[in-house]
Amino acid sequence: MIHQWLDGGADIDLDIIPEIKRLHDKGIQPRGWGLFTQDIANAKSKRETPLPKGETKHARPTTKQGRFEQQDYYSGTEGFEVIGGPGVTV
């Protein structure tokens, strides 16, 4: 049974041992190695599944020239003393 797992591409450290440990931690007493076969196959398949292609969900705001918009860093500061504003030397 173990030879079939290894011949099928299962990795001892990444697929087999973690599944045996997981069932041991659950207190499951296997009657044979066959109990692990499906779990090891699932672990191998999950490990080899490629990541889905990522996508950008929010584009950055740009102008027609492709540059970032001019930011107004003083917007919403009415009533507050803004230190270091344009032309102010501190």
HELIX and SHEET records of a PDB file:
HELIX    1   1 ILE A    2  ASP A    7  1                                   6    
HELIX    2   2 ILE A   12  ILE A   16  3                                   5    
HELIX    3   3 ILE A   17  ASP A   25  1                                   9    
HELIX    4   4 GLY A   34  GLU A   48  1                                  15    
END                                                                             
